Amino acid sequence: MSDAPVVLERRDNLWRAALGSRSLVIGLAITLVFVVAALVSLAWTPYDVTKLAIAIKLRPPSPEHWFGTDIFGRDILAMIMVGARTSIAVAVIAVGIGIVLGVPLGLAAATLRGTLGDEVIMRGNDLIFAFPALLIAILITAVFGPGAVNAIIAIGIFNIPVFARLARGAALSLWTREFVMSARVAGKGRARISIEHILPNITNLLIVQGTIQFSLGILAEAALSYVGLGAQPPIPSWGRMLSEAQTMISIAPHTAIIPGLAIVLTVLGLNLMGDGLRDLFDPRLRRSRL
């Protein structure tokens, strides 16, 4: 008998559970707004973000400039759109670095559990984890100078031990399971078991953690840009928009409120989406909330 009907039924149940999760739906909707804004900015923005117009600086929101203008007369809506592109690109690549390098290290450590190799990998991760992303960025920029690429490297390095620890912990809990024992009896090597059996079973955890690290990447990029270590002018960045607006809050509060809201809403959307995905992938959590 074919397993196709069973697979389709499970897929339908997963979709129904996803649509029934308010956290997932709301978080996904908020995230999509900023993703769409970032994609649209690749082809169009209401105004040129590199063009200064001092004559109309610090204009409040109006039909002509929906979010107003900043201290240099640039349209804040256009800056938010391009800034979304910068923040999302930095966070996506940085999280990708963490996954690509951290997950194999975690799986290798779990495979080598109790050996010198395991100790070397995990102590190396502890060493990296001891330095926050901002400090790593300062060290990198001291040598290579500030910029978006160096911000990506700093955040990516910080993500490596996060995913390595998660992958190792999740893998260790699976090495004693029956299906792994069966694979070992069948003659499969430990590396092959890690790739074919362990990795597919921890993918859900990695997706949820990736969503959380994505939101932290947005915050880290904004923090680095705020102190001048992230994307450099003329590339817009939400963090630098806040930095430029901090002396104008009493005169033009919209210049600080709008980029601040963009950061808050993006992080909120990603955290809600991560919370919804966690509930979706773990039926026990879903039942406990019913």
N, C-alpha and C positions, 0 to 999 in steps of 0.2 A: 504494500500500500504506500502511495506517495505521501511524503511529509509536507507537500506544498500547502494543503488546506490548513494544517496546524501552524505553519509559518505565517500564512496570511492572517489567521485569527490572532496570533500573537502581535503581529504588526498593527492590526486594527485596534487591539486593546491598548497598545502603546500610544497610538495616535489619540484615542479617546482620553487616555490618562493625561497626555500632554495638553490637549485642549481644555481639560478640566482643571489644570493647575493654574491658578490665578497668578502666582509668582512667575511662572515660566512665560505665560502669555504677556503679562505686563512688562516684564523684563525684556523679552524679545522685541516687543513693540517699541520700547524706548531705545533699545540698542539699534534697531533698524533705522530709526529716524536719523541718527548720527551717521550710520554707515551710508545711507542713501545721500545725506548731505555731503559726505566726503567723496563719494563717487561722482556726484553731480559737479562738484568743484573741479574735477579733472577736466571738464569740458566748458563749464560756465560758472561765473559768479556775478552777482549784480553789479559789482564795481571791481576795478583793478586794485588788488591789495598792495601793490608796490607803488601806487601813485599817491603822492602826498597832496593834500589840499588844506593847507593851514587856514585858509579863509573860512572854512566850515568846521573847524575843529570843535570837539566837545558839544556837538549838536545833540539834543535829546531825541528819543525815538519819534519818528514822524512817518507819514506816508511815503516820503522820498527815501528815507533811511529808517527801515523798520526798527532796528536796534540802536540807532543813533550813530555818531561818529566818535573816534577816539582822539587822543591828544594831537595826532598828526593829520586829522581830517579823513582818515580811512574809514570805510564803511564797516561797522562791527559785524553785521550779518555775514559779509563776505569773509571777514577775518575768522569768524567762528567756523564757517564751512571749510576753509583751507586748514585751519587749526585742527579740525576734526581729522582731516586726512593725515596730518603730521602725527597726531597722538596715536591714531589707530595703527598707522604704519610702524611706528616705533614699538608699540606694545605687541603687535602681531609678530614682528621679526624677533623681538627679545624673548617672547614666550616660545617661539619656534626653536630658538637656540637652546633654551632650557630643556625642551622636550627631546630634541635631537641628541643632545649630549648627556642630559641627566638620566633619561630613561634607560639607555644601554648601560650606563654606569651602575644604576640601581639593580638592574637585572643581573649584571655580572657579579655584583656584591652578594646578591641573594644566592646565586649559583655557587659562589666560592665561600659560602658562609663558614665562619670559624677558621678560615685560613688567613695567611699573611696578606693575600690579595684583597680580601674583604676589609681588613683593617686599614690597608693603605688607601683604598677607595673612600671609605667612610671618614677617615681622619682628614683626608684631603678636602672632602665636602664640608666637614666641620670648620676647617680653616677658612674656606671661602665664605661660609655662612656667618663667620664672625665679623665680616666687614659688610656694612650696609651698602646699598646701591649708590647712595650719594657719596660715600667715602671712596668707593671704587671709581666713580666718575671723576672725582677730584684727582685721584692718582693718575688716571688715564689722561685727563685733559692737561695735567701738569707736564706730561711728556709729549702728547700729540696735539693739544689744543682743543677748545670746546667745539661742539658740533653734534648734529643728530646721529651720525654714525657712532661716535664715541659714547653717546647716551645709550644707543642700542646695545653696544658691547657691554657697558656697565650693568644695565638691567638684565641682559642675557646671562652674564656671568653669575649674577645673584640668583637667577632662576634655576641654575644647574643643580645645586644641592637640594632645592625644594623638590624637584621632580625625582632626583636620585633617591632621596629618603622615602618618598611616597612609593616609588616603584619597588624598592627593596622591601619595605614593610608589607606591601600587598603581596609581593611574590613569595615571601617567606610563609605567609599564611596559606598559600596554595601548594607549597611543595609537599605537604603531608596529605593532600587530598587523594581520593581513590583514582581519579583519572590520570594524575601525574604518576602514581605508582604503576598503573597499567602501562603507561607509555615507557617507563623505565624497564618494566618486565619485557616489553616488546623490543627492547634493545636500542631505544633512542638515547642519544647523548644528552647531557645536561644543557648544552647550548641550544640544541635543536628543540628540546622541551620548552626552554624559556621562550623561544620565538614562536613555536607552533601552538603551545598550550597555555603558557603563563601570560604572555603579552595580550592575547585576545581577551582574556578574562579580567584584566585590569584596565582595559581601555576606557570603560565607563568612569572609573575613578580619575583617570588622566584627563578626560574631557571636562569633568567638573572642576578639577584643580586648575586646568588650563583657563577656564572661564574666570576663576577667582584671580589667578595671576595676571590675566588680561586687564582686569580692573585695577589691580595694583600697579601694573605697567603704565596705565594712563596717569595714575597719581604720581608715579615716579618720574615720568616724562615731564609732567607739569612742574614738579618740584625742581628738577634739574634746569628747566628753562627759566623758572622763576629766579634762580640764582645765577643765571647766565651760562650754564654748562650744557644746555640742550641745543635745539635748533637755533641757528643764528639768523639775524636779519639778512635779507628781507622775507625769509620764510616765517609765516605767522605761527604762533604757538600760544595755546591757552595760558600756560604758565607765565610767559613773558608779557602777555596782555595784562595779567593781574599785576605783575611787577611794574609795568608802565603806568597802571591806573592807581597805584596805592597812594600817590600824593594828590590825586584828584578826586578822592572819594567824596569829600565835602562839597566839591563844585559840580562834579558830574558822576554821581554814584552808579549810573548805568554802565560806565566803562569797566567797573569792577564786578558788579552784580551779574552781568550777562555771561562773561567767561567763567565766573565762579559757578553759576547755575549749570553751565554746560558740563563742567567737570563733575559736579555733584550728580546730575541726572545720568550721565554716562556710567559712572561708577555704580550708582543705584541700580540702573538697568541691568548691568552685568552681574551684580550680586544677586538680584532677584532671579535672573536667568540661571545662575549657578545653583541657587537654592532649589529652584524648580527642577533642574536636571538631577540634582542629588535625590530628591524625592521620587522622581520618575524612575531612576535606575535602581533605587532601593525600595522595593515594595513594603518592607517593614516600616520605614519612615512614613510612607504614604498612608498605610493603614492606621498608624498611630495618630495621624492628624484628622482622620475622618470622625 
